[in-house]
């Protein structure tokens, strides 16, 4: 759903939220990525991503704040959508170099986004984000029950 007019009149079921969240992960190209450094300084950037069915794959330079923060702490929040229809993932990231990345992951990422970080600047690295918590809601009536995954396990 992309507009207020297409929103249901009441809260969606957890099953419907999960279904729509998975559709979003499969079709969207960009995600807001929130990280923080060791002092707590926040960083929020949009990045291209690919969802493999279990993990979100990101690529960014290891020298920029997001790359440094992900490599140091591994803690990340990902936000898909907008404030009135959001999928929020709290996850754990692990860094992979170009050499460590499985070719099929890089190929799928490039096919989805039309950009291949492997052919860009050598400072690009990859991050596999494993969801710990996934939440989905549209507005106040859906705040209750918005958590669909906890500790990496689907609740629905």
C-alpha positions in Angstrom: 0.0 0.0 0.0 1.3 3.4 -0.9 -1.4 5.9 -0.1 -3.8 6.8 2.6 -6.7 5.9 0.4 -5.6 2.3 0.1 -5.2 1.8 3.8 -7.8 -0.6 5.4 -10.5 0.9 7.6 -9.3 -1.1 10.6 -6.1 -2.7 11.8 -4.6 -5.4 9.5 -4.1 -8.9 10.9 -0.6 -9.9 11.9 -0.6 -12.3 9.0 -1.5 -9.5 6.5 1.2 -7.3 8.0 3.8 -10.0 7.6 2.6 -10.7 4.0 2.8 -7.0 3.1 6.2 -6.6 4.9 7.7 -9.4 2.9 6.3 -8.0 -0.3 7.9 -4.6 0.5 11.3 -6.3 1.2 11.1 -8.1 -2.2 10.1 -5.1 -4.3 11.6 -1.9 -2.8 15.0 -0.7 -3.9 16.1 1.6 -1.1 16.0 1.6 2.7 16.8 4.2 5.5 19.8 2.9 7.5 20.3 4.2 11.0 23.5 3.6 12.9 25.5 5.3 15.7 29.2 5.5 16.5 30.8 4.7 19.8 30.0 8.1 21.2 26.3 7.7 20.2 26.5 10.2 17.3 23.6 9.0 15.0 23.9 8.6 11.2 20.9 8.1 8.9 21.4 7.4 5.2 19.4 5.8 2.3 21.1 2.8 0.7 20.1 0.3 -1.9 19.4 -3.2 -0.6 18.6 -6.7 -1.6 16.4 -9.1 0.5 17.4 -12.8 0.1 14.4 -14.1 2.1 16.3 -14.1 5.4 18.7 -11.2 5.4 19.0 -7.7 4.1 22.1 -7.1 2.0 23.7 -3.6 1.9 26.8 -2.2 0.3 28.6 1.0 1.3 32.1 2.3 1.6 34.0 1.1 4.6 35.4 4.6 5.1 32.1 6.4 5.5 30.3 6.8 8.9 27.7 4.1 8.1 30.3 1.6 7.0 32.5 2.3 10.1 29.5 2.1 12.4 28.3 -1.2 11.0 31.8 -2.7 11.1 32.4 -1.6 14.7 29.1 -2.4 16.4 27.1 -4.4 14.0 23.9 -2.7 15.3 21.5 -1.2 12.8 17.9 -0.2 12.3 16.3 -0.3 8.8 13.2 1.6 7.9 11.1 0.9 4.8 8.2 3.0 3.7 7.0 6.2 5.3 5.7 7.3 8.7 2.1 6.1 8.0 3.1 2.7 6.6 6.4 1.5 7.9 8.4 -1.7 8.2 11.1 -1.3 10.9 13.9 -3.9 11.3 16.3 -4.0 14.2 19.2 -6.1 13.1 22.7 -7.3 13.4 25.1 -6.7 10.6 28.3 -8.6 9.6 30.8 -7.1 7.1 32.1 -9.0 4.1 34.7 -7.9 1.7 34.3 -8.3 -2.1 36.4 -11.5 -1.9 34.2 -13.0 0.9 31.0 -12.2 -0.9 29.3 -15.1 -2.6 29.0 -14.2 -6.3 25.3 -15.0 -6.4 24.6 -12.4 -3.7 26.4 -9.7 -5.6 24.7 -10.7 -8.9 21.2 -10.6 -7.3 21.9 -7.2 -5.7 23.2 -5.8 -9.0 20.2 -7.3 -10.9 17.7 -5.8 -8.5 19.2 -2.3 -8.2 21.0 -1.9 -11.5 24.2 -0.9 -9.7 27.0 -3.3 -8.9 29.3 -2.1 -6.0 31.8 -4.8 -7.0 32.5 -2.7 -10.1 32.7 0.6 -8.2 35.3 2.0 -5.9 37.4 -0.7 -4.0 36.4 0.7 -0.7 32.9 -0.7 -1.1 32.2 -3.6 1.3 29.0 -5.6 2.0 26.9 -6.0 5.1 24.5 -8.9 5.7 21.8 -7.7 8.1 20.0 -10.5 10.0 16.7 -9.2 11.5 16.3 -9.6 15.2 13.0 -7.6 15.4 10.6 -6.8 12.7 7.7 -4.4 13.2 5.0 -3.2 10.8 2.2 -0.7 11.3 0.3 2.0 9.6 -1.1 4.2 12.4 -2.2 4.2 16.1 -4.7 1.4 15.7 -1.9 -0.9 14.6 0.6 0.0 17.3 -0.6 -2.9 19.4 0.7 -6.1 17.8 3.2 -4.3 15.5 6.0 -6.7 16.5 6.0 -9.6 14.0 9.5 -11.0 14.7 11.4 -11.2 17.9 14.8 -12.7 18.5 15.0 -13.5 14.8 11.8 -15.7 15.0 8.5 -14.9 13.3 5.7 -14.6 15.8 3.1 -15.1 13.1 
